[in-house]
Amino acid sequence: MDDYAWAAGIATDLVNTAPEVWHGEDKLPDLDSLAAFAELHSIPVDTRPSDLRAVHRLRLTVRDLINYPDRTELIDGASVLTSAVARLTVLADSARWAVSIRPGSTVTDSLSLLCGVGILGVVQVLGPERFRKCSAPSCQGAFIDTTRPGRRRYCMPGLCGNRVNVANHRARRASAR
Ligand SMILES: [Zn+2]
């Protein structure tokens, strides 16, 4: 049952492509970057021109859900994301999630579904306290914490965590002088 964690990771990655997280630079500025993002996450790539704006809207929706994690709103919001796109169920014999995406679905449809599944799985299994804003003071990022201990603090641990460590190190050195 790690499927929801994988999907939640995609939701986190999507949210953190936003210009707010990168000092104004959008990491999904065009269809090519969107196709690359989808391919990176093994999502069937079928992008249409309208997908770019649709994915940007989806990104905002998911970000709002993560930033204001109320259990009911998370479930309602995520259910909207999964409803229009596909048929989602759990296989009776294996307890694995089974998704059949409708023919002709786009990358927006697939991303909506994955974000919805990720949010629902985490709300259900781990709880709404796993939806957080990044702790780095200068970062506007947000993330879903699917780690076992649940103590993740940064949207991009390698980046934001390191920035904070470097800043702390400098502050310590400055106060030692
Ligand atoms: Zn961050």
Backbone and ligand atoms as CSV (ligand in chain L), in Angstrom:
chain,resi,resn,atom,element,x,y,z
A,1,MET,N,N,0.829,-1.223,0.000
A,1,MET,CA,C,0.000,0.000,0.000
A,1,MET,C,C,0.855,1.262,0.000
A,2,ASP,N,N,1.918,1.251,-0.793
A,2,ASP,CA,C,2.732,2.452,-0.903
A,2,ASP,C,C,2.250,3.350,-2.034
A,3,ASP,N,N,1.182,2.942,-2.718
A,3,ASP,CA,C,0.723,3.696,-3.878
A,3,ASP,C,C,0.382,5.134,-3.517
A,4,TYR,N,N,-0.257,5.330,-2.375
A,4,TYR,CA,C,-0.669,6.687,-2.011
A,4,TYR,C,C,0.540,7.564,-1.732
A,5,ALA,N,N,1.610,6.960,-1.188
A,5,ALA,CA,C,2.818,7.744,-0.906
A,5,ALA,C,C,3.466,8.213,-2.207
A,6,TRP,N,N,3.481,7.320,-3.189
A,6,TRP,CA,C,4.010,7.692,-4.501
A,6,TRP,C,C,3.186,8.838,-5.096
A,7,ALA,N,N,1.868,8.706,-5.021
A,7,ALA,CA,C,0.988,9.744,-5.568
A,7,ALA,C,C,1.135,11.052,-4.798
A,8,ALA,N,N,1.270,10.954,-3.465
A,8,ALA,CA,C,1.449,12.161,-2.646
A,8,ALA,C,C,2.761,12.846,-3.000
A,9,GLY,N,N,3.771,12.066,-3.343
A,9,GLY,CA,C,5.052,12.636,-3.757
A,9,GLY,C,C,4.915,13.431,-5.042
A,10,ILE,N,N,4.087,12.942,-5.942
A,10,ILE,CA,C,3.843,13.676,-7.189
A,10,ILE,C,C,3.116,14.983,-6.893
A,11,ALA,N,N,2.146,14.931,-5.979
A,11,ALA,CA,C,1.423,16.155,-5.590
A,11,ALA,C,C,2.400,17.181,-5.020
A,12,THR,N,N,3.295,16.734,-4.148
A,12,THR,CA,C,4.299,17.635,-3.562
A,12,THR,C,C,5.203,18.214,-4.648
A,13,ASP,N,N,5.689,17.360,-5.543
A,13,ASP,CA,C,6.570,17.843,-6.613
A,13,ASP,C,C,5.855,18.859,-7.501
A,14,LEU,N,N,4.584,18.600,-7.787
A,14,LEU,CA,C,3.826,19.514,-8.635
A,14,LEU,C,C,3.689,20.885,-7.966
A,15,VAL,N,N,3.288,20.883,-6.696
A,15,VAL,CA,C,3.109,22.138,-5.965
A,15,VAL,C,C,4.409,22.948,-5.962
A,16,ASN,N,N,5.530,22.250,-5.851
A,16,ASN,CA,C,6.799,22.949,-5.717
A,16,ASN,C,C,7.480,23.254,-7.048
A,17,THR,N,N,6.716,23.204,-8.133
A,17,THR,CA,C,7.186,23.775,-9.393
A,17,THR,C,C,6.695,25.223,-9.532
A,18,ALA,N,N,5.922,25.704,-8.556
A,18,ALA,CA,C,5.256,27.010,-8.681
A,18,ALA,C,C,6.247,28.163,-8.567
A,19,PRO,N,N,5.970,29.269,-9.244
A,19,PRO,CA,C,6.886,30.413,-9.197
A,19,PRO,C,C,7.086,30.960,-7.783
A,20,GLU,N,N,6.086,30.826,-6.906
A,20,GLU,CA,C,6.229,31.323,-5.531
A,20,GLU,C,C,7.395,30.647,-4.824
A,21,VAL,N,N,7.681,29.387,-5.214
A,21,VAL,CA,C,8.737,28.630,-4.549
A,21,VAL,C,C,10.110,28.960,-5.137
A,22,TRP,N,N,10.108,29.483,-6.340
A,22,TRP,CA,C,11.372,29.709,-7.057
A,22,TRP,C,C,11.612,31.195,-7.344
A,23,HIS,N,N,11.182,32.067,-6.452
A,23,HIS,CA,C,11.398,33.505,-6.594
A,23,HIS,C,C,10.946,33.992,-7.964
A,24,GLY,N,N,9.763,33.561,-8.363
A,24,GLY,CA,C,9.159,34.074,-9.585
A,24,GLY,C,C,9.346,33.217,-10.817
A,25,GLU,N,N,10.256,32.258,-10.742
A,25,GLU,CA,C,10.497,31.430,-11.932
A,25,GLU,C,C,9.597,30.190,-11.893
A,26,ASP,N,N,8.743,30.059,-12.902
A,26,ASP,CA,C,7.866,28.893,-12.980
A,26,ASP,C,C,8.639,27.715,-13.559
A,27,LYS,N,N,8.624,26.582,-12.851
A,27,LYS,CA,C,9.351,25.407,-13.337
A,27,LYS,C,C,8.516,24.592,-14.342
A,28,LEU,N,N,7.271,25.007,-14.541
A,28,LEU,CA,C,6.451,24.406,-15.608
A,28,LEU,C,C,5.954,25.519,-16.524
A,29,PRO,N,N,6.871,26.171,-17.238
A,29,PRO,CA,C,6.468,27.366,-18.002
A,29,PRO,C,C,5.805,27.043,-19.343
A,30,ASP,N,N,5.985,25.832,-19.852
A,30,ASP,CA,C,5.452,25.524,-21.183
A,30,ASP,C,C,5.096,24.038,-21.268
A,31,LEU,N,N,4.560,23.674,-22.415
A,31,LEU,CA,C,4.106,22.284,-22.587
A,31,LEU,C,C,5.266,21.293,-22.547
A,32,ASP,N,N,6.429,21.701,-23.042
A,32,ASP,CA,C,7.578,20.790,-23.020
A,32,ASP,C,C,7.979,20.440,-21.595
A,33,SER,N,N,8.004,21.451,-20.744
A,33,SER,CA,C,8.394,21.182,-19.357
A,33,SER,C,C,7.325,20.337,-18.668
A,34,LEU,N,N,6.077,20.557,-19.036
A,34,LEU,CA,C,4.996,19.738,-18.479
A,34,LEU,C,C,5.128,18.282,-18.921
A,35,ALA,N,N,5.437,18.088,-20.203
A,35,ALA,CA,C,5.631,16.723,-20.710
A,35,ALA,C,C,6.810,16.054,-20.019
A,36,ALA,N,N,7.870,16.815,-19.781
A,36,ALA,CA,C,9.047,16.269,-19.095
A,36,ALA,C,C,8.698,15.891,-17.655
A,37,PHE,N,N,7.918,16.729,-16.990
A,37,PHE,CA,C,7.495,16.453,-15.616
A,37,PHE,C,C,6.670,15.164,-15.568
A,38,ALA,N,N,5.759,15.034,-16.529
A,38,ALA,CA,C,4.915,13.838,-16.571
A,38,ALA,C,C,5.759,12.590,-16.830
A,39,GLU,N,N,6.687,12.705,-17.743
A,39,GLU,CA,C,7.518,11.556,-18.084
A,39,GLU,C,C,8.387,11.147,-16.899
A,40,LEU,N,N,8.915,12.128,-16.216
A,40,LEU,CA,C,9.733,11.872,-15.021
A,40,LEU,C,C,8.962,11.038,-13.996
A,41,HIS,N,N,7.647,11.260,-13.921
A,41,HIS,CA,C,6.830,10.555,-12.933
A,41,HIS,C,C,6.052,9.395,-13.549
A,42,SER,N,N,6.487,8.962,-14.735
A,42,SER,CA,C,5.874,7.805,-15.406
A,42,SER,C,C,4.381,7.980,-15.639
A,43,ILE,N,N,3.977,9.193,-15.955
A,43,ILE,CA,C,2.576,9.467,-16.268
A,43,ILE,C,C,2.430,9.479,-17.788
A,44,PRO,N,N,1.453,8.751,-18.311
A,44,PRO,CA,C,1.261,8.728,-19.764
A,44,PRO,C,C,1.192,10.145,-20.325
A,45,VAL,N,N,2.014,10.435,-21.281
A,45,VAL,CA,C,2.106,11.808,-21.777
A,45,VAL,C,C,1.195,12.004,-22.979
A,46,ASP,N,N,0.180,12.794,-22.796
A,46,ASP,CA,C,-0.663,13.219,-23.894
A,46,ASP,C,C,-1.068,14.656,-23.585
A,47,THR,N,N,-0.198,15.589,-23.952
A,47,THR,CA,C,-0.439,16.982,-23.585
A,47,THR,C,C,-1.110,17.735,-24.719
A,48,ARG,N,N,-2.073,18.551,-24.312
A,48,ARG,CA,C,-2.725,19.454,-25.261
A,48,ARG,C,C,-2.431,20.867,-24.800
A,49,PRO,N,N,-2.542,21.824,-25.719
A,49,PRO,CA,C,-2.246,23.207,-25.334
A,49,PRO,C,C,-3.013,23.654,-24.086
A,50,SER,N,N,-4.261,23.182,-23.939
A,50,SER,CA,C,-5.065,23.626,-22.789
A,50,SER,C,C,-4.564,23.021,-21.476
A,51,ASP,N,N,-3.687,22.020,-21.556
A,51,ASP,CA,C,-3.216,21.376,-20.337
A,51,ASP,C,C,-2.366,22.306,-19.465
A,52,LEU,N,N,-1.645,23.205,-20.099
A,52,LEU,CA,C,-0.726,24.036,-19.326
A,52,LEU,C,C,-1.481,24.859,-18.282
A,53,ARG,N,N,-2.508,25.587,-18.736
A,53,ARG,CA,C,-3.290,26.385,-17.785
A,53,ARG,C,C,-4.028,25.499,-16.808
A,54,ALA,N,N,-4.516,24.378,-17.298
A,54,ALA,CA,C,-5.267,23.471,-16.426
A,54,ALA,C,C,-4.376,22.912,-15.316
A,55,VAL,N,N,-3.144,22.563,-15.665
A,55,VAL,CA,C,-2.221,22.035,-14.655
A,55,VAL,C,C,-1.817,23.135,-13.675
A,56,HIS,N,N,-1.651,24.354,-14.166
A,56,HIS,CA,C,-1.351,25.471,-13.258
A,56,HIS,C,C,-2.494,25.678,-12.258
A,57,ARG,N,N,-3.727,25.539,-12.750
A,57,ARG,CA,C,-4.880,25.660,-11.841
A,57,ARG,C,C,-4.887,24.513,-10.834
A,58,LEU,N,N,-4.620,23.321,-11.330
A,58,LEU,CA,C,-4.553,22.152,-10.448
A,58,LEU,C,C,-3.496,22.353,-9.369
A,59,ARG,N,N,-2.373,22.893,-9.761
A,59,ARG,CA,C,-1.273,23.141,-8.825
A,59,ARG,C,C,-1.707,24.059,-7.687
A,60,LEU,N,N,-2.460,25.116,-8.042
A,60,LEU,CA,C,-2.986,26.032,-7.025
A,60,LEU,C,C,-3.973,25.332,-6.096
A,61,THR,N,N,-4.845,24.534,-6.684
A,61,THR,CA,C,-5.846,23.813,-5.892
A,61,THR,C,C,-5.174,22.896,-4.882
A,62,VAL,N,N,-4.188,22.139,-5.350
A,62,VAL,CA,C,-3.498,21.188,-4.468
A,62,VAL,C,C,-2.731,21.942,-3.382
A,63,ARG,N,N,-2.116,23.036,-3.770
A,63,ARG,CA,C,-1.370,23.846,-2.812
A,63,ARG,C,C,-2.285,24.389,-1.712
A,64,ASP,N,N,-3.464,24.870,-2.093
A,64,ASP,CA,C,-4.427,25.360,-1.098
A,64,ASP,C,C,-4.841,24.249,-0.142
A,65,LEU,N,N,-5.028,23.067,-0.680
A,65,LEU,CA,C,-5.416,21.938,0.169
A,65,LEU,C,C,-4.312,21.621,1.177
A,66,ILE,N,N,-3.060,21.609,0.707
A,66,ILE,CA,C,-1.942,21.279,1.605
A,66,ILE,C,C,-1.751,22.384,2.646
A,67,ASN,N,N,-1.927,23.635,2.226
A,67,ASN,CA,C,-1.656,24.759,3.125
A,67,ASN,C,C,-2.697,24.911,4.230
A,68,TYR,N,N,-3.917,24.462,3.977
A,68,TYR,CA,C,-4.966,24.608,4.995
A,68,TYR,C,C,-5.596,23.251,5.255
A,69,PRO,N,N,-4.829,22.361,5.919
A,69,PRO,CA,C,-5.238,20.960,5.988
A,69,PRO,C,C,-6.348,20.688,6.999
A,70,ASP,N,N,-7.560,20.876,6.554
A,70,ASP,CA,C,-8.723,20.479,7.341
A,70,ASP,C,C,-9.197,19.142,6.786
A,71,ARG,N,N,-9.434,18.180,7.649
A,71,ARG,CA,C,-9.726,16.822,7.207
A,71,ARG,C,C,-10.876,16.757,6.194
A,72,THR,N,N,-11.978,17.421,6.538
A,72,THR,CA,C,-13.141,17.377,5.650
A,72,THR,C,C,-12.848,18.029,4.312
A,73,GLU,N,N,-12.175,19.179,4.366
A,73,GLU,CA,C,-11.872,19.871,3.108
A,73,GLU,C,C,-10.888,19.089,2.260
A,74,LEU,N,N,-9.950,18.416,2.916
A,74,LEU,CA,C,-8.998,17.593,2.165
A,74,LEU,C,C,-9.736,16.475,1.424
A,75,ILE,N,N,-10.637,15.823,2.121
A,75,ILE,CA,C,-11.356,14.707,1.505
A,75,ILE,C,C,-12.266,15.213,0.383
A,76,ASP,N,N,-13.016,16.301,0.665
A,76,ASP,CA,C,-13.901,16.858,-0.366
A,76,ASP,C,C,-13.104,17.305,-1.586
A,77,GLY,N,N,-12.036,18.059,-1.319
A,77,GLY,CA,C,-11.230,18.604,-2.408
A,77,GLY,C,C,-10.592,17.507,-3.239
A,78,ALA,N,N,-10.061,16.490,-2.579
A,78,ALA,CA,C,-9.399,15.407,-3.296
A,78,ALA,C,C,-10.413,14.571,-4.075
A,79,SER,N,N,-11.605,14.436,-3.532
A,79,SER,CA,C,-12.632,13.658,-4.231
A,79,SER,C,C,-13.051,14.348,-5.525
A,80,VAL,N,N,-13.059,15.675,-5.507
A,80,VAL,CA,C,-13.338,16.406,-6.745
A,80,VAL,C,C,-12.264,16.091,-7.788
A,81,LEU,N,N,-11.019,16.016,-7.333
A,81,LEU,CA,C,-9.921,15.758,-8.270
A,81,LEU,C,C,-10.012,14.369,-8.898
A,82,THR,N,N,-10.508,13.412,-8.146
A,82,THR,CA,C,-10.546,12.047,-8.683
A,82,THR,C,C,-11.827,11.746,-9.448
A,83,SER,N,N,-12.873,12.551,-9.236
A,83,SER,CA,C,-14.201,12.127,-9.700
A,83,SER,C,C,-14.367,12.125,-11.215
A,84,ALA,N,N,-13.860,13.173,-11.869
A,84,ALA,CA,C,-14.205,13.345,-13.284
A,84,ALA,C,C,-13.348,12.482,-14.200
A,85,VAL,N,N,-12.302,11.939,-13.658
A,85,VAL,CA,C,-11.217,11.482,-14.500
A,85,VAL,C,C,-11.265,10.010,-14.853
A,86,ALA,N,N,-11.596,9.209,-13.893
A,86,ALA,CA,C,-11.350,7.788,-14.083
A,86,ALA,C,C,-12.166,6.992,-13.091
A,87,ARG,N,N,-12.004,5.734,-13.185
A,87,ARG,CA,C,-12.635,4.850,-12.232
A,87,ARG,C,C,-11.551,4.350,-11.283
A,88,LEU,N,N,-11.730,4.663,-10.009
A,88,LEU,CA,C,-10.735,4.283,-9.014
A,88,LEU,C,C,-11.374,3.306,-8.045
A,89,THR,N,N,-10.704,2.220,-7.797
A,89,THR,CA,C,-11.234,1.259,-6.863
A,89,THR,C,C,-10.086,0.510,-6.195
A,90,VAL,N,N,-10.435,-0.373,-5.277
A,90,VAL,CA,C,-9.435,-1.220,-4.639
A,90,VAL,C,C,-9.737,-2.653,-5.047
A,91,LEU,N,N,-8.734,-3.363,-5.523
A,91,LEU,CA,C,-8.928,-4.741,-5.945
A,91,LEU,C,C,-9.170,-5.638,-4.740
A,92,ALA,N,N,-10.231,-6.416,-4.801
A,92,ALA,CA,C,-10.649,-7.184,-3.625
A,92,ALA,C,C,-9.601,-8.217,-3.212
A,93,ASP,N,N,-8.968,-8.857,-4.190
A,93,ASP,CA,C,-8.080,-9.965,-3.827
A,93,ASP,C,C,-6.719,-9.505,-3.345
A,94,SER,N,N,-6.256,-8.339,-3.775
A,94,SER,CA,C,-4.887,-7.949,-3.418
A,94,SER,C,C,-4.831,-6.691,-2.559
A,95,ALA,N,N,-5.984,-6.033,-2.346
A,95,ALA,CA,C,-6.023,-4.774,-1.610
A,95,ALA,C,C,-5.146,-3.709,-2.250
A,96,ARG,N,N,-4.864,-3.860,-3.538
A,96,ARG,CA,C,-4.148,-2.809,-4.253
A,96,ARG,C,C,-5.141,-1.891,-4.954
A,97,TRP,N,N,-4.720,-0.652,-5.146
A,97,TRP,CA,C,-5.572,0.295,-5.844
A,97,TRP,C,C,-5.557,-0.026,-7.323
A,98,ALA,N,N,-6.701,0.090,-7.922
A,98,ALA,CA,C,-6.782,-0.120,-9.351
A,98,ALA,C,C,-7.409,1.100,-9.996
A,99,VAL,N,N,-6.736,1.619,-10.995
A,99,VAL,CA,C,-7.218,2.813,-11.671
A,99,VAL,C,C,-7.355,2.519,-13.149
A,100,SER,N,N,-8.507,2.805,-13.691
A,100,SER,CA,C,-8.601,2.772,-15.148
A,100,SER,C,C,-8.955,4.172,-15.617
A,101,ILE,N,N,-7.990,4.797,-16.267
A,101,ILE,CA,C,-8.194,6.149,-16.770
A,101,ILE,C,C,-8.948,6.076,-18.083
A,102,ARG,N,N,-9.930,6.972,-18.227
A,102,ARG,CA,C,-10.760,6.943,-19.427
A,102,ARG,C,C,-9.932,7.182,-20.674
A,103,PRO,N,N,-10.277,6.515,-21.755
A,103,PRO,CA,C,-9.574,6.767,-23.021
A,103,PRO,C,C,-9.691,8.245,-23.388
A,104,GLY,N,N,-8.628,8.788,-23.924
A,104,GLY,CA,C,-8.639,10.199,-24.308
A,104,GLY,C,C,-8.327,11.145,-23.172
A,105,SER,N,N,-7.956,10.610,-22.006
A,105,SER,CA,C,-7.599,11.470,-20.879
A,105,SER,C,C,-6.274,12.167,-21.164
A,106,THR,N,N,-6.131,13.342,-20.586
A,106,THR,CA,C,-4.920,14.132,-20.807
A,106,THR,C,C,-4.017,14.054,-19.587
A,107,VAL,N,N,-2.894,14.708,-19.710
A,107,VAL,CA,C,-1.943,14.747,-18.600
A,107,VAL,C,C,-2.563,15.454,-17.391
A,108,THR,N,N,-3.424,16.448,-17.636
A,108,THR,CA,C,-4.114,17.104,-16.518
A,108,THR,C,C,-4.994,16.113,-15.777
A,109,ASP,N,N,-5.718,15.281,-16.548
A,109,ASP,CA,C,-6.587,14.278,-15.930
A,109,ASP,C,C,-5.768,13.334,-15.051
A,110,SER,N,N,-4.669,12.854,-15.601
A,110,SER,CA,C,-3.839,11.914,-14.852
A,110,SER,C,C,-3.266,12.548,-13.593
A,111,LEU,N,N,-2.776,13.788,-13.739
A,111,LEU,CA,C,-2.198,14.470,-12.574
A,111,LEU,C,C,-3.270,14.749,-11.516
A,112,SER,N,N,-4.472,15.150,-11.947
A,112,SER,CA,C,-5.570,15.390,-11.004
A,112,SER,C,C,-5.840,14.140,-10.195
A,113,LEU,N,N,-5.945,13.042,-10.914
A,113,LEU,CA,C,-6.250,11.779,-10.254
A,113,LEU,C,C,-5.166,11.419,-9.249
A,114,LEU,N,N,-3.903,11.536,-9.666
A,114,LEU,CA,C,-2.809,11.145,-8.775
A,114,LEU,C,C,-2.762,12.043,-7.542
A,115,CYS,N,N,-2.945,13.339,-7.734
A,115,CYS,CA,C,-2.945,14.248,-6.589
A,115,CYS,C,C,-4.093,13.893,-5.648
A,116,GLY,N,N,-5.262,13.620,-6.220
A,116,GLY,CA,C,-6.419,13.258,-5.399
A,116,GLY,C,C,-6.186,11.979,-4.617
A,117,VAL,N,N,-5.647,10.971,-5.294
A,117,VAL,CA,C,-5.372,9.688,-4.631
A,117,VAL,C,C,-4.339,9.872,-3.519
A,118,GLY,N,N,-3.301,10.634,-3.821
A,118,GLY,CA,C,-2.258,10.867,-2.819
A,118,GLY,C,C,-2.817,11.542,-1.582
A,119,ILE,N,N,-3.652,12.571,-1.798
A,119,ILE,CA,C,-4.226,13.311,-0.671
A,119,ILE,C,C,-5.158,12.407,0.136
A,120,LEU,N,N,-6.023,11.685,-0.549
A,120,LEU,CA,C,-6.973,10.811,0.153
A,120,LEU,C,C,-6.243,9.740,0.960
A,121,GLY,N,N,-5.232,9.127,0.350
A,121,GLY,CA,C,-4.495,8.074,1.043
A,121,GLY,C,C,-3.825,8.595,2.302
A,122,VAL,N,N,-3.210,9.768,2.187
A,122,VAL,CA,C,-2.486,10.305,3.347
A,122,VAL,C,C,-3.464,10.750,4.437
A,123,VAL,N,N,-4.556,11.390,4.051
A,123,VAL,CA,C,-5.551,11.790,5.064
A,123,VAL,C,C,-6.027,10.564,5.828
A,124,GLN,N,N,-6.313,9.525,5.085
A,124,GLN,CA,C,-6.893,8.328,5.679
A,124,GLN,C,C,-5.896,7.568,6.548
A,125,VAL,N,N,-4.682,7.400,6.061
A,125,VAL,CA,C,-3.713,6.533,6.746
A,125,VAL,C,C,-2.881,7.316,7.757
A,126,LEU,N,N,-2.470,8.529,7.411
A,126,LEU,CA,C,-1.519,9.255,8.250
A,126,LEU,C,C,-2.134,10.456,8.967
A,127,GLY,N,N,-3.200,11.027,8.411
A,127,GLY,CA,C,-3.875,12.142,9.076
A,127,GLY,C,C,-3.546,13.487,8.474
A,128,PRO,N,N,-4.427,14.487,8.720
A,128,PRO,CA,C,-4.274,15.805,8.101
A,128,PRO,C,C,-3.042,16.573,8.585
A,129,GLU,N,N,-2.434,16.172,9.718
A,129,GLU,CA,C,-1.247,16.900,10.187
A,129,GLU,C,C,-0.025,16.641,9.302
A,130,ARG,N,N,-0.167,15.732,8.330
A,130,ARG,CA,C,0.943,15.459,7.418
A,130,ARG,C,C,1.004,16.442,6.241
A,131,PHE,N,N,0.085,17.400,6.200
A,131,PHE,CA,C,0.080,18.412,5.137
A,131,PHE,C,C,0.700,19.681,5.723
A,132,ARG,N,N,1.825,20.114,5.189
A,132,ARG,CA,C,2.566,21.198,5.847
A,132,ARG,C,C,3.149,22.213,4.867
A,133,LYS,N,N,3.401,23.407,5.437
A,133,LYS,CA,C,4.190,24.399,4.721
A,133,LYS,C,C,5.662,24.141,5.006
A,134,CYS,N,N,6.503,24.547,4.070
A,134,CYS,CA,C,7.948,24.393,4.253
A,134,CYS,C,C,8.425,25.236,5.431
A,135,SER,N,N,9.346,24.677,6.260
A,135,SER,CA,C,9.838,25.391,7.447
A,135,SER,C,C,10.968,26.362,7.142
A,136,ALA,N,N,11.519,26.306,5.927
A,136,ALA,CA,C,12.588,27.259,5.605
A,136,ALA,C,C,11.992,28.662,5.546
A,137,PRO,N,N,12.589,29.619,6.281
A,137,PRO,CA,C,11.966,30.949,6.414
A,137,PRO,C,C,11.706,31.633,5.083
A,138,SER,N,N,12.569,31.430,4.096
A,138,SER,CA,C,12.413,32.175,2.844
A,138,SER,C,C,11.621,31.388,1.801
A,139,CYS,N,N,11.087,30.225,2.155
A,139,CYS,CA,C,10.469,29.358,1.145
A,139,CYS,C,C,8.949,29.335,1.272
A,140,GLN,N,N,8.277,29.407,0.115
A,140,GLN,CA,C,6.812,29.368,0.072
A,140,GLN,C,C,6.295,27.973,-0.279
A,141,GLY,N,N,7.158,26.984,-0.261
A,141,GLY,CA,C,6.776,25.642,-0.675
A,141,GLY,C,C,5.869,24.945,0.332
A,142,ALA,N,N,5.292,23.843,-0.100
A,142,ALA,CA,C,4.426,23.034,0.757
A,142,ALA,C,C,4.636,21.578,0.374
A,143,PHE,N,N,4.286,20.673,1.279
A,143,PHE,CA,C,4.537,19.263,0.972
A,143,PHE,C,C,3.628,18.359,1.785
A,144,ILE,N,N,3.565,17.116,1.343
A,144,ILE,CA,C,2.842,16.080,2.077
A,144,ILE,C,C,3.898,15.128,2.635
A,145,ASP,N,N,3.910,14.958,3.938
A,145,ASP,CA,C,4.928,14.135,4.600
A,145,ASP,C,C,4.462,12.679,4.669
A,146,THR,N,N,5.108,11.816,3.880
A,146,THR,CA,C,4.746,10.397,3.908
A,146,THR,C,C,5.848,9.559,4.559
A,147,THR,N,N,6.777,10.216,5.249
A,147,THR,CA,C,7.828,9.457,5.932
A,147,THR,C,C,7.231,8.720,7.124
A,148,ARG,N,N,7.895,7.654,7.549
A,148,ARG,CA,C,7.372,6.883,8.668
A,148,ARG,C,C,7.307,7.709,9.970
A,149,PRO,N,N,8.417,8.350,10.376
A,149,PRO,CA,C,8.345,9.128,11.624
A,149,PRO,C,C,7.485,10.386,11.504
A,150,GLY,N,N,7.313,10.897,10.276
A,150,GLY,CA,C,6.470,12.078,10.089
A,150,GLY,C,C,7.090,13.362,10.587
A,151,ARG,N,N,8.404,13.485,10.487
A,151,ARG,CA,C,9.059,14.701,10.980
A,151,ARG,C,C,9.687,15.524,9.872
A,152,ARG,N,N,9.229,15.308,8.644
A,152,ARG,CA,C,9.785,16.087,7.532
A,152,ARG,C,C,9.453,17.559,7.700
A,153,ARG,N,N,10.410,18.445,7.383
A,153,ARG,CA,C,10.200,19.876,7.620
A,153,ARG,C,C,10.253,20.724,6.350
A,154,TYR,N,N,10.855,20.199,5.294
A,154,TYR,CA,C,11.091,21.046,4.130
A,154,TYR,C,C,10.423,20.486,2.876
A,155,CYS,N,N,10.030,21.389,1.984
A,155,CYS,CA,C,9.389,20.946,0.744
A,155,CYS,C,C,10.380,20.178,-0.117
A,156,MET,N,N,11.613,20.665,-0.179
A,156,MET,CA,C,12.665,19.963,-0.904
A,156,MET,C,C,13.847,19.825,0.047
A,157,PRO,N,N,13.890,18.702,0.791
A,157,PRO,CA,C,14.866,18.573,1.878
A,157,PRO,C,C,16.302,18.866,1.433
A,158,GLY,N,N,16.684,18.386,0.247
A,158,GLY,CA,C,18.049,18.603,-0.222
A,158,GLY,C,C,18.362,20.071,-0.438
A,159,LEU,N,N,17.349,20.845,-0.793
A,159,LEU,CA,C,17.552,22.254,-1.135
A,159,LEU,C,C,17.260,23.164,0.057
A,160,CYS,N,N,16.017,23.134,0.539
A,160,CYS,CA,C,15.608,24.038,1.622
A,160,CYS,C,C,16.295,23.659,2.933
A,161,GLY,N,N,16.451,22.354,3.198
A,161,GLY,CA,C,17.130,21.914,4.412
A,161,GLY,C,C,18.572,22.387,4.414
A,162,ASN,N,N,19.240,22.267,3.277
A,162,ASN,CA,C,20.628,22.707,3.180
A,162,ASN,C,C,20.761,24.213,3.341
A,163,ARG,N,N,19.829,24.952,2.742
A,163,ARG,CA,C,19.871,26.418,2.880
A,163,ARG,C,C,19.808,26.816,4.343
A,164,VAL,N,N,18.903,26.168,5.093
A,164,VAL,CA,C,18.751,26.500,6.511
A,164,VAL,C,C,20.021,26.120,7.267
A,165,ASN,N,N,20.603,24.956,6.957
A,165,ASN,CA,C,21.835,24.542,7.617
A,165,ASN,C,C,22.972,25.534,7.371
A,166,VAL,N,N,23.087,25.972,6.124
A,166,VAL,CA,C,24.139,26.928,5.778
A,166,VAL,C,C,23.921,28.239,6.531
A,167,ALA,N,N,22.660,28.703,6.574
A,167,ALA,CA,C,22.349,29.961,7.268
A,167,ALA,C,C,22.655,29.839,8.759
A,168,ASN,N,N,22.284,28.703,9.356
A,168,ASN,CA,C,22.569,28.499,10.782
A,168,ASN,C,C,24.067,28.482,11.046
A,169,HIS,N,N,24.782,27.818,10.145
A,169,HIS,CA,C,26.231,27.711,10.280
A,169,HIS,C,C,26.861,29.101,10.239
A,170,ARG,N,N,26.410,29.923,9.278
A,170,ARG,CA,C,26.948,31.295,9.156
A,170,ARG,C,C,26.637,32.100,10.399
A,171,ALA,N,N,25.392,31.931,10.904
A,171,ALA,CA,C,24.984,32.703,12.087
A,171,ALA,C,C,25.843,32.323,13.290
A,172,ARG,N,N,26.110,31.019,13.418
A,172,ARG,CA,C,26.940,30.562,14.544
A,172,ARG,C,C,28.354,31.127,14.439
A,173,ARG,N,N,28.870,31.093,13.188
A,173,ARG,CA,C,30.243,31.582,12.993
A,173,ARG,C,C,30.310,33.073,13.276
A,174,ALA,N,N,29.267,33.808,12.851
A,174,ALA,CA,C,29.251,35.253,13.050
A,174,ALA,C,C,29.186,35.589,14.546
A,175,SER,N,N,28.376,34.827,15.287
A,175,SER,CA,C,28.229,35.143,16.718
A,175,SER,C,C,29.457,34.692,17.492
A,176,ALA,N,N,30.262,33.775,16.925
A,176,ALA,CA,C,31.453,33.304,17.620
A,176,ALA,C,C,32.578,34.352,17.511
A,177,ARG,N,N,32.478,35.164,16.436
A,177,ARG,CA,C,33.532,36.180,16.266
A,177,ARG,C,C,33.378,37.339,17.222
L,1,ZN,ZN,ZN,11.001,24.765,0.858
